[in-house]
């Protein structure tokens, strides 16, 4: 497990941005996040640069998607607040690494 998390956290650190998606009563929301820093195997910190009503993000399940040249990183978890106002934490439930495969003009995960 530690080797897998080391691989995923290394990828997460090098990409430095991603798409955070969650759903609330108003519908589906997605935001670009910056400065993604994996703390340990169950927590990831990130900064949400432009989000005025961040209170509705807290205690929601969310997914984080990051893209590289040859693959995708997909992380799900629960969002919580840190002591700093614009920094949030995600308690990681699952983390996946997908490689992009293709045949002709079709590609899939």
Buried (B, 14 or more C-beta within 10 A) or exposed (E): EEEEBEEBBEBBEEEEBBEBBBEEEEEEBEBEBEEBBBEEBEBBBBBBEEBEEBEEBEEEBBBBBBBEEEBBBBBBBBBBBEEEEBBBBBEBEEBEBEEEEEEEEEEEE
